[in-house]
């Protein structure tokens, strides 16, 4: 195929069989590639060697590339890359006929890297040719408007490597050429950093200026690199190179001892191999020659102590530098992940996550795993460069274009982009409006279902209309609910789920999180850009610079998503197993006959429900939690007022396991069996461990998938907006999917017009305690009926 | 520039590898390297060019 078979969302209702076939084919392909790369060996057999793995992948390639989709090509491409088979990557790319794959910027970035890394033994001319080819691919991408940090970094590295080879020659012209290439290399890193503000490029611009003998320029660059590293979450990173860059930049920029000590502790935790200590020691020695300081001496002394601790001299042989592989420390590391000694701040940060720095890595796509591979119903939640681009596009639009508004007093100009709003609260109000409108939170797909009631309001078949629609969409994408398969691709980009408008609390939080993070990133990048332009014009960036102050103001205000249990001292209905063991049933509180919560006489806390929401966290530069609030896009009108609830920081407790216990308002006395208010508390769920995203290997960075099926129609942010605004169109798609699903639990009959429908009384237990059991006729909503009547007329 | 040789045990297949790393006298760049036996990435190292690995056959 010359292009991918992308599906329009409108094709979904008619695609059950097609997607089933497609899912099976894709799964079989994934299984074949995974088998080729399998590390485990059957009992008594040797581990498959690289040669054998490559031969197995070659066999798949030999079956023909013509029918392969981009994601399949990418899986092969990545598999070769994982084996360092760079020659195979190049030939796979050359032989591919899929233009979507060949044109994808992420694929071409990797191709450029493959040329750079392709081994050529002692053939120096061939290697220099590879470097020039690699530069040419990166330059093409820059010319086409895809010049990100990876492209500039690649050009800079290639120039440096060619310069190194020139240095081998003793001729004066070669050495002149070497200097010119070094200057060109630094220029590329500087341009790359200015364009992308990516730390990995900035640190090389900083090193390059030291090498060229421009220490002042290097120092000013370091100031911006350090801030860019903080923007990307360096403070809590576990990545050796990220922390090493942040530490070097902080030392050169003259940051305080507390910062240096924290980064050093993080660095020590990140060491896996002995040479990592040697590498940073070499870098710090060079930095010390140009920027001597007490902080640098502290780092050098600490590094030497660590080296002596983990690398016994006896293992360093004479003549060549032979070192053992993995490092083992005989002591516990400092477990602190954040630059704070405030236990409250640490507890809330370590039990939440955001997207700062996400999607900017080389592979470009991240996922938070769902549970479909284990037979569950939760697809993998994916965030790719494409999602970042689409959501960044949205926040560059005006409230008018997005169809949201605030009153005149808010000061929001309906004709200016959201990026111009400075107040996070104002931004979040507009974001909430857009999110709730798109997910039709207060009247799901015009069905009368208020999504805030969804967890508690089920029909007799145990489902709500929303639950049934989710299951039908899973089946429409060719998935079998309950089937366990590791190779099932359930990747669901946040853009796809938002465009369709099918989201529960998790999706509300994820969309709000990504919008907020992109909005903050735009603001931080604008400030970093201003500061870096100062550095490039050989002027100093003052520690009191207004841009720097503003930057920290944004950095220290974080929106973070958290998975929490909602705890109350109320009795819950009990589950029971064969052994007679009992446990609290989530979402099923005991209620009095008049629908009030039954307070537990022992005052013990019980988990009413699990929920995902956003917390707004503010801290000061001393690393103290100064403000905390719920900024939930989901629970705003019913049950809890978490849309904008501030919490007194002094009331937050940290338990013996370091988990925060956060007061979250009260249930009014009128809804309590005791006649007194019931305190609500949030604690992190057992599976909440902060950041949990992992890389996706079969994404070309451009694809938007719905439960593993690549979608069409997401080319630009304007296309994305068109779908977001087409609510009635999307409602119709969801309704048709539900109607066409042969496995749905009688929802088809429920959706039939009133005259043909068997009147059926359904008891809906609304267990939130707001009301007792409500008797209602199924399909009660007038709006709902009118909507489906109108649909039926249209269909006829 | 000088070449250093690291003796590395692959964390995936436990085979020993010699990793030949060319180091410049100045700052180097981060480059990944792979096990020459099983092919999987072992880690990254600062180097003046992408490193080369050789699997050490043991008796």
Interface residues (C-beta under 8 A of the other chain):
Chain A: X39 X47 X48 X49 X50 X53 X54 X82 X83 X84 X85 X116 X117 X119 X157 X160 X161 X164 X167 X168 X200 X204 X207 X208 X210 X211 X240 X241 X272 X273 X275 X276 X279 X282 X283 X286 X320 X321 X322 X323 X324 X325 X326
Chain B: X1 X4 X5 X6 X7 X8 X9 X11 X12 X13 X21 X22 X23 X24 X26 X27 X28 X29 X30 X31 X32 X33 X34 X35 X36 X37 X38 X39 X40 X41 X42 X43 X44 X45 X46 X48 X49 X50 X52
